[in-house]
Amino acid sequence: MKPRIHPVSRQVVFRDRAAGVAFLTRSTADADQRVEWEDGNSYPVIDVETSSASHPFYTGTDRVVDTAGRIEQFRRRYGTTVPAGH
């Protein structure tokens, strides 16, 4: 690797506020806030809104989609194109 062209990689804590979990990993991101981790060391902390702990794809929870309501809304807005009796 060429010297002085790559960003500094450091240990950083990412904290998911929605799920209430935090994990320590390496990143080039830095933060002004610091938090004391389980090993007793202090690391920069970055708060995130969504991580694998709270994202519906990873947790297996999906939002309830009101497809019948969407169809009715579409028909009210654009009218029915299906002939009667079909």
Secondary structure in CASP SS format (residue, H / E / C, confidence):
PFRMAT SS
TARGET T0000
AUTHOR 0000-0000-0000
METHOD secondary structure of the structure
MODEL  1
M C 1.00
K C 1.00
P C 1.00
R C 1.00
I C 1.00
H C 1.00
P C 1.00
V C 1.00
S C 1.00
R E 1.00
Q E 1.00
V E 1.00
V E 1.00
F E 1.00
R E 1.00
D E 1.00
R C 1.00
A C 1.00
A C 1.00
G C 1.00
V E 1.00
A E 1.00
F E 1.00
L E 1.00
T E 1.00
R E 1.00
S E 1.00
T C 1.00
A C 1.00
D C 1.00
A C 1.00
D C 1.00
Q C 1.00
R E 1.00
V E 1.00
E E 1.00
W C 1.00
E C 1.00
D C 1.00
G C 1.00
N C 1.00
S E 1.00
Y E 1.00
P E 1.00
V E 1.00
I E 1.00
D E 1.00
V E 1.00
E C 1.00
T C 1.00
S C 1.00
S C 1.00
A C 1.00
S C 1.00
H C 1.00
P H 1.00
F H 1.00
Y H 1.00
T H 1.00
G C 1.00
T C 1.00
D C 1.00
R C 1.00
V C 1.00
V C 1.00
D C 1.00
T H 1.00
A H 1.00
G H 1.00
R H 1.00
I H 1.00
E H 1.00
Q H 1.00
F H 1.00
R H 1.00
R H 1.00
R H 1.00
Y H 1.00
G C 1.00
T C 1.00
T C 1.00
V C 1.00
P C 1.00
A C 1.00
G C 1.00
H C 1.00
END
